[in-house]
């Protein structure tokens, strides 16, 4: 799959740069684009089709949460027909469960569908159309919640989920650039009406905070995206350190070996262990309490029992254990 001639639009230029960083590490083979029919994914689909003609497939997830969902699907299919590339559609139930936010429910349903379609279509990588504005919103959300480095790293340029490699080539491109590029090409796209719904925190950030930042710091989106990349690099170093420490403590970690580490390294190793083994992310207060109990654990009969995320960390013999609530 040879690259096409010099890119002529912002999405294509960003995709070319992303490929220089990541594609050479793992040949792409057949490529899928998560295609909502909105501006960002339309720009990315066109760029991918330009770069790898005949090797691109669009994956459209029909969430069924609004009346316009059928129009999104129709637009996606029409774009595929116009470009001469296949568009796979998967309908999901994205309704939130009790205690779950609508955004989280939709995100989980979307990624589940994308992973399933990617496996079925035998694609090597799924590209996502998140751009610099999305990255800025994600970083602001993380700051408002007092997030640590994983949150401040926001959205990574590459990641893996359930055996499927994902990429975000457009994180350095502003939304306005993508729209201007599409309009210059005469390419149509759909505007999601829920993007203006003030009930969603991300939309309030988009409509109220981002314009205020732009008035003070023009072009700040790209700068925040750069800060997120720096945070991601720092988090990668912490993950590598955690792997070294967990190799010493074992998994699940031995309490005595944990106590030989500094408190900061204990916290880093425990976060990594819980994330990898149980997809659990304890709160700051939960982790602090766990670290206090580990520090106090100096006798054979000392008991550890701390709620952490959706389960409980307890002591079993000389090691920690994570399991469901008792």
C-alpha positions as CSV (number, residue, x, y, z in Angstrom):
1,X,0.0,0.0,0.0
2,X,2.1,2.9,-1.2
3,X,1.3,6.5,0.0
4,X,-0.5,8.8,-2.4
5,X,1.0,12.1,-3.6
6,X,1.6,15.1,-1.3
7,X,-1.4,15.7,1.0
8,X,-3.5,18.6,0.2
9,X,-5.7,19.1,3.2
10,X,-5.1,19.3,7.0
11,X,-6.4,15.8,7.8
12,X,-4.2,14.2,5.1
13,X,-1.1,16.1,6.3
14,X,-1.7,15.0,9.9
15,X,-2.2,11.4,8.8
16,X,1.1,11.5,6.9
17,X,2.9,12.8,10.0
18,X,1.2,10.2,12.2
19,X,2.2,7.4,9.8
20,X,5.8,8.6,9.9
21,X,5.7,8.1,13.7
22,X,3.7,4.9,14.0
23,X,2.9,3.1,10.8
24,X,6.5,2.1,10.1
25,X,6.5,0.3,13.5
26,X,3.7,-2.0,12.4
27,X,2.5,-2.3,8.8
28,X,-1.1,-1.2,8.6
29,X,-2.5,-3.7,6.1
30,X,-6.2,-3.1,5.8
31,X,-7.3,0.1,7.7
32,X,-10.6,1.0,9.2
33,X,-11.9,4.4,10.1
34,X,-14.5,4.9,12.8
35,X,-16.9,6.9,10.7
36,X,-19.8,8.8,12.3
37,X,-20.4,11.0,9.2
38,X,-19.5,14.1,11.2
39,X,-16.8,16.5,10.1
40,X,-13.8,15.0,11.9
41,X,-14.4,11.4,10.8
42,X,-15.3,12.5,7.3
43,X,-12.0,14.4,7.0
44,X,-10.1,11.3,8.3
45,X,-12.0,8.9,6.0
46,X,-11.1,11.0,3.0
47,X,-7.5,11.3,4.0
48,X,-7.2,7.6,4.6
49,X,-8.8,6.8,1.3
50,X,-6.4,9.2,-0.4
51,X,-3.4,7.6,1.2
52,X,-4.5,3.9,0.8
53,X,-7.0,3.7,-2.0
54,X,-8.7,0.3,-2.0
55,X,-7.5,-0.7,1.5
56,X,-9.9,1.4,3.7
57,X,-13.2,0.4,5.3
58,X,-15.6,2.6,7.3
59,X,-17.1,1.4,10.6
60,X,-20.3,3.2,11.6
61,X,-21.9,2.7,15.0
62,X,-25.6,3.4,15.2
63,X,-26.3,4.3,18.9
64,X,-30.0,4.6,18.6
65,X,-30.1,7.4,21.1
66,X,-31.6,10.2,19.0
67,X,-33.9,10.6,16.0
68,X,-31.1,11.8,13.8
69,X,-29.2,8.4,14.2
70,X,-30.9,7.0,11.0
71,X,-29.8,10.1,9.1
72,X,-26.2,9.6,10.3
73,X,-26.3,6.0,9.0
74,X,-27.7,7.1,5.6
75,X,-25.0,9.8,5.3
76,X,-22.3,7.3,6.1
77,X,-23.6,4.8,3.6
78,X,-23.9,7.5,0.9
79,X,-20.3,8.7,1.6
80,X,-19.1,5.1,1.2
81,X,-20.9,4.7,-2.1
82,X,-19.5,8.0,-3.4
83,X,-15.9,6.9,-2.5
84,X,-16.4,3.3,-3.6
85,X,-15.4,1.9,-0.2
86,X,-17.3,-0.4,2.2
87,X,-19.2,0.9,5.2
88,X,-20.0,-1.6,7.9
89,X,-22.8,-0.6,10.3
90,X,-23.4,-2.0,13.8
91,X,-26.5,-1.1,15.9
92,X,-26.0,-1.0,19.7
93,X,-27.9,-0.4,22.8
94,X,-26.1,2.6,24.3
95,X,-28.6,3.3,27.1
96,X,-27.0,4.1,30.5
97,X,-27.3,1.7,33.4
98,X,-28.1,2.9,36.9
99,X,-25.2,4.9,38.2
100,X,-23.6,5.2,34.7
101,X,-23.3,8.5,32.8
102,X,-24.8,8.6,29.3
103,X,-21.4,9.6,27.9
104,X,-19.7,6.6,29.4
105,X,-22.5,4.2,28.3
106,X,-22.2,5.5,24.7
107,X,-18.4,5.3,24.7
108,X,-18.4,1.7,26.0
109,X,-21.0,0.6,23.5
110,X,-19.1,2.4,20.7
111,X,-15.8,0.8,21.4
112,X,-17.3,-2.6,21.9
113,X,-18.9,-2.4,18.5
114,X,-15.7,-1.1,16.9
115,X,-13.7,-3.9,18.3
116,X,-16.2,-6.5,17.2
117,X,-16.4,-5.1,13.6
118,X,-12.6,-4.8,13.4
119,X,-12.2,-8.4,14.3
120,X,-14.8,-9.4,11.8
121,X,-13.3,-7.3,9.0
122,X,-9.8,-8.4,9.8
123,X,-8.3,-4.9,9.9
124,X,-5.0,-4.2,11.4
125,X,-5.9,-0.8,12.9
126,X,-8.9,1.4,13.6
127,X,-8.4,5.2,13.1
128,X,-10.4,7.7,15.2
129,X,-11.2,11.3,14.3
130,X,-10.5,13.0,17.6
131,X,-8.9,16.3,17.0
132,X,-7.1,19.1,19.0
133,X,-10.4,20.6,20.3
134,X,-11.4,17.2,21.6
135,X,-8.1,16.8,23.3
136,X,-8.4,20.3,24.9
137,X,-11.9,19.4,26.2
138,X,-10.6,16.1,27.6
139,X,-7.7,17.8,29.4
140,X,-10.0,20.4,30.9
141,X,-12.3,17.7,32.2
142,X,-9.3,15.9,33.7
143,X,-8.1,19.1,35.4
144,X,-11.6,19.8,36.8
145,X,-11.6,16.4,38.4
146,X,-8.1,16.7,39.9
147,X,-6.8,13.9,37.7
148,X,-3.2,12.6,37.9
149,X,-0.9,12.0,34.9
150,X,-3.1,9.3,33.3
151,X,-6.0,11.8,33.1
152,X,-3.7,14.7,32.1
153,X,-2.3,12.6,29.3
154,X,-5.9,12.8,27.9
155,X,-6.2,10.8,24.7
156,X,-3.2,8.9,23.3
157,X,-2.2,8.8,19.7
158,X,-2.1,5.0,19.8
159,X,-3.6,2.5,22.1
160,X,-4.9,-1.1,22.1
161,X,-8.2,-2.4,23.3
162,X,-9.3,-6.1,23.3
163,X,-6.6,-7.0,20.7
164,X,-7.4,-4.2,18.3
165,X,-4.9,-1.4,17.7
166,X,-6.4,2.1,17.6
167,X,-4.9,5.4,16.3
168,X,-5.7,9.1,16.6
169,X,-3.9,10.9,13.8
170,X,-5.7,14.2,14.1
171,X,-4.9,15.3,17.7
172,X,-2.7,18.2,16.4
173,X,-5.4,19.6,14.1
174,X,-8.1,22.1,15.2
175,X,-11.7,21.3,14.4
176,X,-12.1,24.6,12.4
177,X,-9.2,23.5,10.1
178,X,-10.9,20.2,9.4
179,X,-14.2,21.9,8.6
180,X,-12.5,24.5,6.4
181,X,-10.8,21.7,4.5
182,X,-14.0,19.9,3.9
183,X,-15.8,23.0,2.8
184,X,-13.0,23.8,0.4
185,X,-13.4,20.3,-1.2
186,X,-17.2,20.7,-1.3
187,X,-17.6,17.7,1.0
188,X,-20.8,17.4,3.0
189,X,-21.0,16.1,6.6
190,X,-23.5,15.9,9.4
191,X,-23.6,18.1,12.6
192,X,-24.6,16.1,15.6
193,X,-27.4,18.1,17.4
194,X,-26.4,16.6,20.8
195,X,-23.1,18.6,20.6
196,X,-25.0,21.7,21.5
197,X,-26.9,20.1,24.5
198,X,-25.8,22.0,27.6
199,X,-26.7,19.0,29.9
200,X,-23.4,17.4,28.9
201,X,-20.3,18.8,30.7
202,X,-18.1,18.5,27.6
203,X,-20.6,20.6,25.6
204,X,-20.5,23.4,28.3
205,X,-16.7,23.3,28.1
206,X,-16.9,23.6,24.3
207,X,-19.4,26.5,24.3
208,X,-18.3,28.5,27.3
209,X,-14.7,27.7,28.4
210,X,-13.0,27.1,25.0
211,X,-14.1,30.5,23.5
212,X,-12.8,32.3,26.7
213,X,-9.4,30.5,26.4
214,X,-9.3,31.3,22.7
215,X,-9.9,35.0,23.4
216,X,-6.8,35.1,25.7
217,X,-4.6,32.5,24.0
218,X,-5.4,32.1,20.3
219,X,-4.5,28.6,19.1
220,X,-4.3,27.2,22.6
221,X,-5.9,23.9,21.5
222,X,-2.6,22.8,19.9
223,X,-0.6,23.9,22.9
224,X,-2.9,21.9,25.3
225,X,-2.5,18.9,23.0
226,X,1.3,19.3,23.3
227,X,1.0,19.4,27.1
228,X,-1.1,16.2,27.0
229,X,1.7,14.5,24.9
230,X,4.2,15.5,27.5
231,X,2.0,14.0,30.3
232,X,1.7,10.9,28.2
233,X,5.4,10.5,27.9
234,X,5.8,11.0,31.7
235,X,3.1,8.4,32.3
236,X,4.9,6.0,30.0
237,X,8.0,6.3,32.2
238,X,5.9,5.7,35.3
239,X,4.4,2.6,33.7
240,X,7.8,1.3,32.9
241,X,9.0,1.9,36.5
242,X,5.9,0.2,37.8
243,X,6.6,-2.9,35.7
244,X,10.2,-3.0,37.1
245,X,8.8,-2.7,40.7
246,X,6.1,-5.3,40.1
247,X,8.7,-7.7,38.8
248,X,10.3,-7.4,42.3
249,X,7.1,-7.5,44.3
250,X,5.3,-10.1,42.2
251,X,1.7,-10.0,41.2
252,X,-0.3,-9.9,43.3
253,X,2.3,-7.8,45.2
254,X,4.0,-9.1,48.3
255,X,3.5,-6.7,51.2
256,X,7.1,-6.8,52.5
257,X,8.5,-6.1,49.0
258,X,6.1,-3.2,48.6
259,X,7.3,-1.8,52.0
260,X,10.8,-1.7,50.7
261,X,9.8,0.9,48.0
262,X,9.1,4.6,48.6
263,X,5.5,5.6,49.2
264,X,5.3,7.2,45.7
265,X,6.6,4.0,44.0
266,X,4.2,1.9,46.1
267,X,1.3,4.0,44.8
268,X,2.6,3.8,41.2
269,X,3.0,0.0,41.3
270,X,-0.4,-0.5,43.0
271,X,-2.2,1.6,40.4
272,X,-0.5,-0.4,37.6
273,X,-1.3,-3.7,39.3
274,X,-5.0,-2.8,39.8
275,X,-5.4,-1.4,36.3
276,X,-3.8,-4.4,34.6
277,X,-5.3,-7.2,36.7
278,X,-8.8,-5.9,37.4
279,X,-9.4,-2.7,35.3
280,X,-9.8,-0.9,38.6
281,X,-8.8,2.7,39.3
282,X,-9.0,3.5,43.0
283,X,-9.7,7.1,44.1
284,X,-6.9,9.1,45.7
285,X,-8.4,8.7,49.2
286,X,-8.8,4.9,48.7
287,X,-5.2,4.6,47.6
288,X,-3.9,6.8,50.5
289,X,-5.7,4.6,53.0
290,X,-4.3,1.5,51.4
291,X,-0.8,2.9,51.6
292,X,-1.3,3.7,55.2
293,X,-2.4,0.2,56.0
294,X,0.5,-1.3,54.1
295,X,2.9,0.9,56.1
296,X,1.2,-0.3,59.4
297,X,1.3,-4.0,58.3
298,X,4.2,-5.2,60.5
299,X,2.6,-8.3,62.2
300,X,1.4,-11.6,60.9
301,X,-2.2,-11.0,62.0
302,X,-2.5,-7.5,60.6
303,X,-5.7,-7.2,58.5
304,X,-6.0,-5.2,55.3
305,X,-9.5,-4.5,53.9
306,X,-9.9,-1.4,51.7
307,X,-12.5,-0.6,49.1
308,X,-10.9,0.2,45.8
309,X,-12.9,1.1,42.7
310,X,-15.4,-1.7,42.1
311,X,-13.8,-4.2,44.5
312,X,-11.8,-4.7,47.7
313,X,-8.1,-5.0,48.3
314,X,-7.4,-7.3,51.2
315,X,-4.5,-9.3,52.6
316,X,-4.1,-13.0,51.9
317,X,-1.1,-14.4,53.6
318,X,1.9,-12.2,52.7
319,X,0.4,-10.7,49.6
320,X,-2.4,-8.4,48.6
321,X,-5.6,-9.6,46.9
322,X,-8.2,-7.8,44.8
323,X,-11.7,-9.2,44.7
324,X,-15.4,-8.3,44.6
325,X,-17.0,-6.6,47.6
326,X,-17.8,-8.9,50.5
